[in-house]
Amino acid sequence: MLYSLHEIQRSLLNAGSAWASIGAEFLSDERFPPASMGWGNKLASALEVFAHAAAPRGKPAFALRTISVDGTPHAVEETTVIHRPFGDLKRFAHAGLPKDAPRLLIVAPMSGHYATLLRGTLERMLEHCVVYITDWADAKLIPLEEGAFDLDDYIDYIIGFLEHIGPGAHMMAVCQPSVPALAATAIMNADKNPARPMTLTMMGGPIDTRESPTAVNDHAVAKPYVWFKHNSITRVPMNYPGAGRRVYPGFVQLASFMSMNLGSHMMSHYDMFNHLVVGDGESADATKVFYDEYRSVCDMTAEFYLQTVDVVFQRHALPKGELVHRGKPVDLGAITDTAILCIEGERDDISGIGQTKAALKCTPNLPDKLKQYLMAEEVGHYGIFNGSRWRNRIAPVVDAWIVSNNARGKGTKLTAVA
């Protein structure tokens, strides 16, 4: 019922957006007298803001055509190297990279947004690395016959992707996937898998949400597991390929995140209105670009969402040594040669300070020289992996970490189980 009501609302808003866009264009036409009057310009700007806010959004494209490295532009090559029902593996490279450039797997969150939310992360790391990224699918588009997808499957996908990339690769997990990425690293270390990552960089991840709990963490523990099962899950309606699949809808996730900072989102749109009124189209477009990405959401499978709530936020299974994958305990003590870099933002209101750093305490058999921590001052959650602070202050640390351990890897033969 929830999804069906949303579809009705979405149809009405789509129509409203179209009419508002037509009205804004009409009122802005210099051949129409009100266009030269103050009230006409303000009304056109208001309609344009509404049209943008209510417009339908699909899956964005990465749209990385060229990249500039040291002032030299290079064409970007984007290919899908693995296609699987619940997510693809994409590869990005350019001719300016050396043949022995580090290979980096970026594990994108499966948390309501598409992998394109990490476009800025990918673009910056692509300057010096061949970058692979997990491109998770929208659950409402996956037919029921493809089966279920839970946290165990997520971990299996990561391991499979690393095995495809091959020995000596590096891995970066942004926010939510820090937990499955760390678990996959432990499993691969325990198995002496030759494709285990040389380094694992985790950024703003909920490894142990008992550290500095945020509003997101409080919400996850304020209600019992069964509440989420009965109140957050719905079935995909008949007009989608995944009809009948139980999902946690992306629109619910988006509403939850926007309500956390409703005041700032309202001010952003008010600022957009003011920019349009004074003719500052560049500033207005910058806000539009952000919200085009932010409002593009997808559904998660119910089993993955509920397992994450239970295992990560309520039982803290991984840091307590109680996480089980395919019937076997996940032992973080098995991590002995994957160098770990933990990055947190001082102003992160989603993953509190200490939640990601906890990974360094949970890996007792990893030498201290293979551990590093960075607390990015004056940086919020999204600033950890996007924007000027990411590009100028955080990414160089990641680059140096990868380079130093990439050199280590060339002199270290990764062994497999006999």
Order of alpha helices (4+ residues) and beta strands (2+ residues): alpha-alpha-beta-beta-beta-beta-alpha-beta-alpha-beta-alpha-beta-alpha-alpha-beta-beta-alpha-alpha-alpha-beta-alpha-beta-beta-beta-alpha-beta-alpha
